[in-house]
Amino acid sequence: MHKTVAEQLVDTLVAAGVKRIYGLVGDSLNGLTDVIRRRGDIEWVHVRHEEVAAFAAGAEAHLTGSLAVCAGSCGPGNLHLINGLFDAHRSRVPVLAIAAQIPSAEIGSGYFQETHPQSYFSECSHYCELISSSAQMPRTLQMAIREAVGKRGVSVVVIPGDVAMQPAEAALLAEIGSLLPAAPVVMPTLALLRQLADLLNNGQRITLLCGAGCAGAREQILALAERLQSPVVHALRGKEHVGWDNPYDVGMTGLIGVSSGYYAMLDCDVLLMLGTDFPYRQFYPQGDGVRIAQVDIRVENIGRRAHVELGVVGDVCATLDALLPLLDSNPNSDHLARAREHYARSEHALDTSAAITPSTRRIHPQQIVKTLSDLAAEDAVFSCDVGLPTVWAARHLRMNGKRRLMGSFVHGSMANAMAQAIGAQATFRQRQVISLSGDGGFTMLMGDFLTLAQLKLPVKVVVFNNGALGFVELEQKATGILSTGTDLHNPNFAAMAEAIGIRGIRLERPEQIQDGIAEALAYHGPVLVDAVVSRSELAMPPAISTEMAKGFSLYLLQAVFNGRTDEIVELAASNLWR
């Protein structure tokens, strides 16, 4: 029998090393899903919502560095993929999306469920093409794979269901060397390296700002910091690469970072940005007192966040290898010593805020994360929802070179954590995977909590149940706005989990944290930890603005009028009051 286009498509995916496809079936995908069922060499990971499929594929790509695949049926089916695909594309991880289309003869007729995926996926992909014939499919799919892998981002192939079931045209299967070509090593010229070396050799107080582009360059960064006596500040996406076992680390900058990271960047005469596109311009040094150089493999990143005196396009690891022999040793370690002392004070304050003491009346969310960090496996994978879960993960999770941390750190989407955990656990069945979920994020895509039970994925979902869209509420308070639309009327999530067939553990008092977390991590199967945490937890610096003070005053008045006296008592004992 002749192969169908769908069979030929699966042949190419197998050749590219694809192990699974995340998706939700539909009639326009029948040609593909039937081939997957019959062959068995690719796993179909059945989720309840296509957005979860895209987030899960992005998580697999993040953890493995290899191509991951998701699929959606025609019209509304593949349209649901778009949020997760935006996240993958902006995070620069290789994902291929298969967007099924209505029957090819009906395209352009206003047919049932008709949409135009080539238009709406164009902004979140490097490559997006319609496969309109069997002769076109092999080359189009190969180009899509090369673009996703080579450019580190999303490719989309749009294929009508009838085309997928057509007899395939004879075509040679792509060789792995051409389908997945090795990434190039991009190096600056020697003249440019000497310019960078001169700038650094003339500096006295040099600070390094490191981001996700520093993956694989940790040893070079430590050698550079030693040579220059430089404190190392990291952006959030650099945490898992440079924020561990690093004697030069002084923490993260930004609103959810620590003050030591922020001040190490202000108190320097040279700032060297390495593999980072940290977006918040107000946290960079301003004015003429600081010279800034930037090394990044992507030319479009150079100078778009801060005024850069010297831009160097190159791979961070290879560039530093070539740069180090050109650098003099900095004899002055005062800048590093001050930054490290400041960091020690910041870390002590964070540890104090996360300590479980007899006087603690309510569970503070950082106590949950600190306990998870202490008890989780050495190679645990963490995902965190945007907002407050990201704040506590950034400040209290400890990396070690084996642990991984994921989030929607560039796209900033709600509901990413559990979806990413599904992809992580489907990829690494024996590894401990922990989702740090906000109650808003968890409930947004709560239908896929059922996926954990159905697929027997032993994800540990920790829900920070504070009955609010907490970060939004804090932003409202900071600008003097009374909280509006942030209240969440939540169920007992642990009881809900038990009804579904998943182990549920509810934590309501601080003394339950240690044993509850330990029980969850030891359980062989999925678990939901319903952590009832304080709603009035300060996640931003208390002196961030005069308006924040006004906002908290209004918040107190609102609490009085609404009879929430327990929150007023809690506030009086917290950092908010001070």
C-alpha positions as CSV (number, residue, x, y, z in Angstrom):
1,M,0.0,0.0,0.0
2,H,1.1,3.6,-0.7
3,K,1.9,5.7,2.3
4,T,-0.4,8.6,3.1
5,V,0.9,12.2,3.6
6,A,0.2,11.7,7.3
7,E,2.5,8.6,7.4
8,Q,5.2,10.5,5.5
9,L,4.8,13.3,8.0
10,V,5.3,10.9,10.9
11,D,8.3,9.4,9.2
12,T,10.0,12.8,9.2
13,L,9.1,13.6,12.8
14,V,10.6,10.3,13.9
15,A,13.7,11.0,11.9
16,A,13.9,14.4,13.7
17,G,13.9,12.6,17.1
18,V,10.3,13.5,18.1
19,K,9.0,11.2,20.9
20,R,5.6,12.7,21.6
21,I,2.9,15.1,20.3
22,Y,0.7,17.0,22.7
23,G,-2.8,17.7,21.5
24,L,-6.5,17.3,21.4
25,V,-8.0,15.1,18.6
26,G,-10.5,16.3,16.0
27,D,-11.8,15.2,12.7
28,S,-9.3,17.3,10.7
29,L,-6.5,15.5,12.6
30,N,-7.8,12.0,12.1
31,G,-5.3,11.1,9.4
32,L,-2.4,12.0,11.7
33,T,-3.8,10.5,14.9
34,D,-4.7,7.2,13.3
35,V,-1.1,6.8,12.0
36,I,0.3,7.6,15.4
37,R,-2.1,5.0,16.9
38,R,-1.2,2.3,14.5
39,R,2.6,2.8,14.5
40,G,3.2,3.5,18.2
41,D,6.6,5.1,17.7
42,I,5.3,8.5,18.7
43,E,3.2,9.0,21.9
44,W,0.0,11.1,21.6
45,V,-0.2,13.0,24.9
46,H,-3.9,13.7,25.3
47,V,-4.6,17.0,27.0
48,R,-8.0,18.7,27.7
49,H,-7.1,22.1,26.2
50,E,-4.8,22.9,23.3
51,E,-3.2,25.8,25.2
52,V,-1.9,23.2,27.6
53,A,-0.6,21.2,24.6
54,A,1.5,24.2,23.4
55,F,2.8,25.1,26.9
56,A,3.7,21.4,27.5
57,A,5.6,21.2,24.2
58,G,7.4,24.4,25.1
59,A,8.4,22.9,28.5
60,E,9.8,19.8,26.8
61,A,11.8,21.9,24.4
62,H,13.1,24.0,27.2
63,L,14.3,21.0,29.2
64,T,15.8,19.0,26.3
65,G,16.8,21.6,23.9
66,S,15.3,19.4,21.2
67,L,12.3,19.8,18.9
68,A,8.9,19.3,20.6
69,V,5.5,19.1,18.8
70,C,1.9,20.1,19.5
71,A,-1.2,19.8,17.4
72,G,-4.6,21.3,17.1
73,S,-7.6,20.6,14.9
74,C,-9.1,23.1,12.5
75,G,-10.4,26.5,13.5
76,P,-10.9,26.9,17.2
77,G,-8.8,23.8,18.0
78,N,-5.5,25.2,16.7
79,L,-6.5,28.8,17.6
80,H,-6.2,27.6,21.3
81,L,-2.5,26.8,20.7
82,I,-1.6,30.4,20.2
83,N,-0.9,31.6,23.8
84,G,1.5,28.7,24.5
85,L,3.1,29.1,21.1
86,F,3.7,32.8,21.8
87,D,5.4,31.8,25.1
88,A,7.6,29.2,23.4
89,H,8.6,31.6,20.6
90,R,9.4,34.4,23.0
91,S,11.3,32.0,25.2
92,R,13.3,30.8,22.1
93,V,12.7,27.1,22.4
94,P,12.1,24.9,19.3
95,V,8.5,23.9,18.9
96,L,6.6,22.6,15.8
97,A,2.9,23.2,15.8
98,I,0.7,21.1,13.4
99,A,-2.4,23.2,12.7
100,A,-5.0,21.1,11.0
101,Q,-7.2,23.0,8.4
102,I,-10.7,22.6,7.0
103,P,-11.1,20.6,3.7
104,S,-8.9,22.2,1.1
105,A,-11.7,22.7,-1.4
106,E,-13.6,24.8,1.1
107,I,-10.8,27.3,2.0
108,G,-12.0,30.8,1.3
109,S,-15.7,29.9,1.3
110,G,-16.6,30.9,4.9
111,Y,-16.9,27.2,5.8
112,F,-17.7,25.9,9.2
113,Q,-14.8,26.6,11.6
114,E,-12.8,28.3,8.9
115,T,-9.9,30.5,10.0
116,H,-6.6,31.4,8.5
117,P,-3.8,30.1,10.7
118,Q,-1.1,31.5,8.4
119,S,-2.2,35.0,9.5
120,Y,-2.7,34.6,13.2
121,F,0.4,32.4,13.8
122,S,2.7,34.7,11.8
123,E,3.6,36.9,14.8
124,C,4.6,33.9,17.0
125,S,6.6,31.8,14.5
126,H,9.7,31.9,12.3
127,Y,7.9,29.9,9.7
128,C,4.2,29.3,9.0
129,E,3.0,27.7,5.7
130,L,0.0,26.0,4.3
131,I,0.5,22.5,2.9
132,S,-1.9,22.4,-0.1
133,S,-0.7,19.2,-1.8
134,S,1.0,15.9,-1.2
135,A,4.0,17.0,-3.4
136,Q,4.6,20.0,-1.2
137,M,4.5,18.3,2.2
138,P,8.0,16.8,2.6
139,R,10.0,19.9,1.8
140,T,7.7,22.2,3.7
141,L,7.9,20.1,6.8
142,Q,11.7,19.9,6.6
143,M,12.0,23.6,6.2
144,A,9.7,24.1,9.2
145,I,11.8,21.8,11.4
146,R,15.1,23.5,10.3
147,E,13.7,26.9,11.1
148,A,12.4,25.9,14.5
149,V,15.6,24.2,15.6
150,G,18.0,26.6,13.8
151,K,16.4,29.8,14.9
152,R,15.2,28.5,18.3
153,G,11.5,29.2,18.1
154,V,8.2,28.2,16.7
155,S,7.3,26.8,13.2
156,V,3.8,26.1,12.1
157,V,2.6,23.8,9.4
158,V,-1.0,24.2,8.4
159,I,-2.5,21.0,6.7
160,P,-6.0,20.3,5.6
161,G,-7.4,17.0,6.9
162,D,-8.0,15.7,3.3
163,V,-4.4,16.5,2.3
164,A,-3.1,14.5,5.2
165,M,-5.0,11.4,4.0
166,Q,-3.9,11.7,0.3
167,P,-1.4,9.2,-1.1
168,A,2.1,10.5,-0.5
169,E,4.4,11.5,-3.3
170,A,7.7,9.6,-3.5
171,A,10.4,11.5,-1.6
172,L,13.7,10.7,0.1
173,L,13.6,10.9,3.8
174,A,15.7,13.8,5.0
175,E,19.1,12.9,6.4
176,I,19.5,13.8,10.1
177,G,22.5,16.0,9.3
178,S,20.5,18.2,7.0
179,L,17.2,18.0,9.0
180,L,18.9,19.0,12.3
181,P,22.1,20.8,11.3
182,A,24.5,21.6,14.2
183,A,24.3,25.1,15.6
184,P,27.1,27.4,14.5
185,V,29.5,29.0,16.9
186,V,29.3,32.7,16.4
187,M,32.5,34.6,17.3
188,P,33.4,38.3,17.2
189,T,36.5,39.5,15.4
190,L,39.8,39.8,17.3
191,A,39.7,43.6,16.9
192,L,36.3,43.7,18.6
193,L,37.5,41.4,21.4
194,R,40.5,43.7,22.0
195,Q,38.1,46.7,22.2
196,L,36.0,44.9,24.8
197,A,39.2,43.9,26.7
198,D,40.4,47.5,26.7
199,L,37.0,48.7,28.1
200,L,37.1,46.1,30.9
201,N,40.8,46.6,31.7
202,N,40.2,50.3,32.2
203,G,37.3,49.6,34.6
204,Q,37.7,49.5,38.4
205,R,34.2,48.5,39.5
206,I,32.8,46.0,37.0
207,T,29.5,44.2,37.3
208,L,28.3,41.3,35.2
209,L,24.6,41.0,34.3
210,C,23.8,37.4,33.1
211,G,20.7,36.0,31.4
212,A,19.5,32.9,29.7
213,G,22.1,33.3,27.0
214,C,24.7,32.2,29.6
215,A,23.5,28.6,29.4
216,G,26.6,26.4,29.2
217,A,29.0,29.3,30.0
218,R,29.0,29.0,33.8
219,E,32.7,28.1,34.1
220,Q,33.7,31.0,31.8
221,I,31.6,33.4,33.7
222,L,33.2,32.4,37.0
223,A,36.7,32.8,35.5
224,L,35.7,36.2,34.2
225,A,34.3,37.3,37.6
226,E,37.5,36.1,39.3
227,R,39.7,38.0,36.8
228,L,37.7,41.2,37.1
229,Q,36.7,40.9,40.7
230,S,33.1,41.4,39.5
231,P,29.8,40.7,41.3
232,V,27.5,38.6,39.1
233,V,23.9,39.8,38.9
234,H,21.4,37.5,37.1
235,A,18.1,38.1,35.4
236,L,15.4,35.6,36.2
237,R,16.1,33.4,33.2
238,G,19.7,33.3,34.2
239,K,19.0,31.9,37.7
240,E,19.3,28.2,36.7
241,H,22.5,28.8,34.8
242,V,24.6,31.1,37.1
243,G,22.7,31.5,40.4
244,W,24.2,28.5,42.2
245,D,27.6,27.6,43.8
246,N,28.8,30.9,42.6
247,P,31.1,32.9,45.0
248,Y,30.5,36.1,42.9
249,D,26.7,35.9,42.8
250,V,24.9,38.9,44.4
251,G,21.3,37.9,43.4
252,M,18.7,39.0,40.9
253,T,17.8,42.5,39.9
254,G,14.4,43.9,39.0
255,L,11.2,44.5,41.0
256,I,11.0,40.9,42.1
257,G,14.8,40.6,42.7
258,V,16.8,41.7,45.7
259,S,18.4,45.1,46.5
260,S,21.9,43.7,46.3
261,G,21.5,42.9,42.7
262,Y,20.1,46.3,41.9
263,Y,22.8,48.2,43.7
264,A,25.6,46.2,42.3
265,M,24.5,47.5,38.8
266,L,24.2,51.1,40.0
267,D,27.5,51.1,41.9
268,C,29.8,50.2,39.0
269,D,31.8,52.1,36.4
270,V,31.5,49.3,33.8
271,L,28.5,47.0,33.2
272,L,28.9,43.9,31.0
273,M,25.7,42.4,29.9
274,L,26.0,38.7,28.9
275,G,23.3,36.9,27.0
276,T,20.5,38.9,28.5
277,D,17.6,41.0,27.2
278,F,16.4,42.0,30.7
279,P,13.6,44.3,29.6
280,Y,13.1,46.8,32.5
281,R,15.0,49.9,31.6
282,Q,14.5,51.7,34.9
283,F,16.8,49.1,36.6
284,Y,19.8,49.9,34.4
285,P,22.3,52.6,35.4
286,Q,21.3,56.0,34.0
287,G,23.5,58.8,32.8
288,D,27.1,59.1,31.8
289,G,28.8,57.6,34.8
290,V,28.6,53.9,33.7
291,R,30.0,52.4,30.5
292,I,28.0,49.5,29.2
293,A,29.1,46.7,26.9
294,Q,26.8,43.9,25.7
295,V,27.6,40.4,24.4
296,D,24.7,38.6,22.7
297,I,24.3,36.1,19.9
298,R,21.3,38.0,18.5
299,V,22.1,41.4,17.0
300,E,18.6,42.6,17.6
301,N,19.2,42.5,21.4
302,I,22.2,44.9,21.3
303,G,21.4,48.3,22.8
304,R,17.6,48.0,22.9
305,R,17.3,48.2,26.7
306,A,20.2,50.5,27.7
307,H,22.7,52.9,26.1
308,V,25.5,50.5,25.0
309,E,28.9,51.8,24.3
310,L,30.1,48.6,22.7
311,G,28.0,45.8,21.2
312,V,29.5,42.4,20.6
313,V,27.6,39.8,18.6
314,G,28.7,36.3,19.6
315,D,28.1,33.2,21.6
316,V,28.7,34.0,25.2
317,C,30.7,30.8,25.9
318,A,33.0,31.1,22.9
319,T,33.4,34.9,23.2
320,L,34.5,34.6,26.8
321,D,37.0,31.8,26.0
322,A,38.6,34.1,23.5
323,L,38.3,37.2,25.7
324,L,39.8,35.9,28.9
325,P,43.5,35.8,27.7
326,L,43.2,39.5,26.8
327,L,42.2,40.6,30.3
328,D,44.3,41.9,33.1
329,S,43.6,40.9,36.7
330,N,41.8,43.6,38.6
331,P,43.7,44.2,41.9
332,N,40.8,46.0,43.5
333,S,38.2,43.7,45.1
334,D,36.3,46.4,47.2
335,H,33.4,46.6,44.7
336,L,32.9,42.8,44.9
337,A,33.2,42.8,48.7
338,R,30.6,45.5,49.2
339,A,28.2,43.7,46.8
340,R,28.7,40.4,48.5
341,E,28.2,41.9,52.0
342,H,25.0,43.5,50.7
343,Y,23.9,40.2,49.3
344,A,24.5,38.4,52.5
345,R,22.2,40.8,54.3
346,S,19.6,40.4,51.6
347,E,19.7,36.6,51.9
348,H,19.5,36.7,55.6
349,A,16.4,38.9,55.4
350,L,14.8,36.4,52.9
351,D,15.6,33.4,55.1
352,T,14.1,35.2,58.1
353,S,10.9,36.0,56.2
354,A,10.7,32.3,55.2
355,A,11.4,30.9,58.7
356,I,8.6,28.9,60.4
357,T,8.4,30.2,64.0
358,P,5.9,29.5,66.8
359,S,4.7,33.0,66.6
360,T,3.6,32.7,63.0
361,R,-0.2,32.8,62.8
362,R,-0.7,32.2,59.1
363,I,1.2,30.5,56.4
364,H,3.4,32.8,54.4
365,P,4.0,31.7,50.8
366,Q,7.7,32.0,51.0
367,Q,7.6,29.3,53.8
368,I,6.1,26.9,51.3
369,V,8.7,27.6,48.7
370,K,11.7,27.5,51.1
371,T,10.5,24.1,52.4
372,L,10.0,22.8,48.9
373,S,13.5,24.0,48.1
374,D,14.9,22.2,51.1
375,L,13.1,18.9,50.6
376,A,12.8,18.5,46.8
377,A,15.0,16.1,44.8
378,E,18.4,17.2,43.7
379,D,17.3,17.1,40.0
380,A,13.7,18.4,40.6
381,V,12.0,20.4,37.8
382,F,10.1,23.4,39.0
383,S,7.5,25.5,37.0
384,C,5.9,28.6,38.4
385,D,2.9,30.7,37.5
386,V,3.3,34.4,36.8
387,G,2.8,36.9,39.6
388,L,3.5,35.9,43.2
389,P,4.6,32.3,42.6
390,T,7.3,33.7,40.3
391,V,8.3,36.1,43.0
392,W,8.7,33.4,45.6
393,A,10.5,31.0,43.2
394,A,12.9,33.7,42.2
395,R,13.8,34.5,45.8
396,H,13.6,31.2,47.6
397,L,14.2,28.3,45.2
398,R,17.8,27.1,45.3
399,M,19.4,25.9,42.0
400,N,22.3,23.5,42.0
401,G,23.1,22.7,38.3
402,K,20.7,19.8,38.2
403,R,17.5,21.4,39.0
404,R,15.5,23.3,36.3
405,L,13.2,26.2,36.6
406,M,10.5,27.2,34.0
407,G,7.9,29.9,33.8
408,S,6.3,32.3,31.4
409,F,9.2,34.7,32.1
410,V,9.1,36.6,28.8
411,H,5.5,36.3,27.6
412,G,4.0,36.6,31.1
413,S,1.0,34.4,30.6
414,M,-1.2,33.1,33.4
415,A,-1.8,29.4,33.9
416,N,1.5,28.2,32.5
417,A,2.9,26.3,35.5
418,M,0.7,23.1,35.6
419,A,0.7,23.0,31.8
420,Q,4.5,23.1,31.7
421,A,4.7,20.5,34.4
422,I,2.7,18.2,32.2
423,G,5.3,18.5,29.5
424,A,8.1,18.1,31.9
425,Q,6.6,15.0,33.5
426,A,5.6,13.4,30.2
427,T,9.3,13.8,29.1
428,F,10.9,12.7,32.3
429,R,8.6,10.1,33.9
430,Q,11.0,9.3,36.8
431,R,11.9,12.9,37.7
432,Q,10.3,14.9,40.4
433,V,8.2,17.7,38.8
434,I,6.7,20.5,41.0
435,S,4.2,23.1,39.8
436,L,4.0,26.3,41.8
437,S,0.6,27.4,40.9
438,G,-1.3,30.5,41.8
439,D,-5.0,30.0,42.6
440,G,-5.9,32.2,39.6
441,G,-3.6,30.4,37.2
442,F,-4.5,27.0,38.4
443,T,-8.2,27.5,38.0
444,M,-7.8,29.1,34.6
445,L,-6.8,25.8,33.0
446,M,-8.0,23.5,35.8
447,G,-9.6,21.1,33.4
448,D,-6.2,19.7,32.6
449,F,-5.7,18.7,36.3
450,L,-7.7,15.7,35.1
451,T,-4.9,14.9,32.7
452,L,-2.6,14.1,35.6
453,A,-5.0,11.4,36.7
454,Q,-5.8,10.1,33.3
455,L,-2.1,9.9,32.2
456,K,-0.8,8.9,35.6
457,L,1.7,11.8,35.7
458,P,3.0,12.2,39.2
459,V,3.2,16.0,39.2
460,K,3.1,17.7,42.5
461,V,0.8,20.7,42.1
462,V,1.2,23.3,44.9
463,V,-1.6,25.8,44.8
464,F,-1.0,29.1,46.7
465,N,-4.6,29.6,47.8
466,N,-4.9,33.2,49.0
467,G,-8.3,33.9,47.5
468,A,-7.0,36.6,45.2
469,L,-5.3,37.5,42.0
470,G,-2.5,38.5,44.4
471,F,0.0,40.3,42.2
472,V,-2.7,42.4,40.5
473,E,-4.1,43.3,43.8
474,L,-0.7,44.4,45.0
475,E,-0.3,46.5,41.8
476,Q,-3.7,48.1,42.5
477,K,-2.7,48.9,46.1
478,A,0.6,50.4,44.9
479,T,-1.2,52.9,42.7
480,G,-3.8,53.9,45.3
481,I,-6.7,51.9,43.7
482,L,-9.1,50.0,45.8
483,S,-9.0,46.3,45.0
484,T,-11.3,45.5,42.1
485,G,-12.0,42.2,40.5
486,T,-9.3,40.4,42.3
487,D,-11.3,38.3,44.8
488,L,-11.5,34.5,44.1
489,H,-14.1,32.3,45.7
490,N,-12.1,29.1,45.9
491,P,-13.2,25.6,46.9
492,N,-11.2,23.3,49.1
493,F,-8.8,22.3,46.4
494,A,-7.5,19.3,48.3
495,A,-11.0,17.9,48.6
496,M,-11.6,18.5,44.9
497,A,-8.4,16.6,44.1
498,E,-9.6,13.6,46.2
499,A,-12.9,13.6,44.3
500,I,-10.9,13.4,41.0
501,G,-8.7,10.5,42.3
502,I,-5.6,12.6,43.1
503,R,-4.1,12.8,46.5
504,G,-5.0,16.1,48.2
505,I,-3.2,17.7,51.1
506,R,-4.5,20.9,52.7
507,L,-2.2,23.1,54.7
508,E,-3.8,25.8,56.9
509,R,-1.3,26.3,59.7
510,P,2.5,26.9,59.6
511,E,3.2,23.8,61.7
512,Q,1.7,21.6,59.0
513,I,4.1,22.7,56.3
514,Q,7.1,20.5,56.9
515,D,5.2,17.2,57.2
516,G,2.7,18.1,54.5
517,I,5.3,18.9,51.9
518,A,7.4,15.9,52.8
519,E,4.3,13.7,52.4
520,A,3.5,15.2,49.0
521,L,7.0,14.7,47.6
522,A,7.2,11.1,48.9
523,Y,3.8,10.1,47.3
524,H,4.0,7.9,44.2
525,G,1.5,9.7,42.1
526,P,0.0,13.1,41.4
527,V,-0.6,15.3,44.4
528,L,-2.3,18.6,45.0
529,V,-1.1,20.7,48.0
530,D,-3.7,23.3,48.8
531,A,-1.6,25.8,50.7
532,V,-3.9,28.4,52.3
533,V,-1.5,31.3,52.5
534,S,-1.7,34.9,53.8
535,R,-3.2,37.3,51.4
536,S,-1.4,40.3,52.8
537,E,2.1,39.4,51.9
538,L,4.5,42.1,50.8
539,A,6.2,41.1,47.5
540,M,7.5,44.5,46.5
541,P,9.9,46.8,48.3
542,P,7.9,48.7,50.9
543,A,9.3,52.1,49.9
544,I,8.8,51.7,46.2
545,S,6.8,54.9,45.9
546,T,4.6,57.3,47.8
547,E,1.7,56.0,45.9
548,M,2.2,52.6,47.4
549,A,1.9,54.0,50.9
550,K,-1.3,55.7,49.9
551,G,-2.6,52.5,48.4
552,F,-1.9,50.5,51.5
553,S,-3.8,53.1,53.6
554,L,-6.8,52.7,51.3
555,Y,-6.4,49.0,51.6
556,L,-6.6,49.2,55.3
557,L,-9.7,51.3,55.2
558,Q,-11.3,48.8,52.8
559,A,-10.4,46.0,55.1
560,V,-12.1,47.8,58.0
561,F,-15.2,48.5,56.1
562,N,-15.4,44.9,54.9
563,G,-14.9,43.6,58.4
564,R,-11.7,41.8,57.5
565,T,-10.1,42.3,61.0
566,D,-7.9,39.2,60.7
567,E,-6.1,40.8,57.7
568,I,-5.5,44.0,59.7
569,V,-3.9,42.0,62.5
570,E,-1.8,40.1,60.0
571,L,-0.7,43.4,58.4
572,A,0.3,44.9,61.7
573,A,2.8,41.9,62.2
574,S,4.2,42.0,58.7
575,N,6.7,44.0,56.7
576,L,3.8,45.9,55.1
577,W,3.4,47.9,58.4
578,R,7.1,48.8,58.5
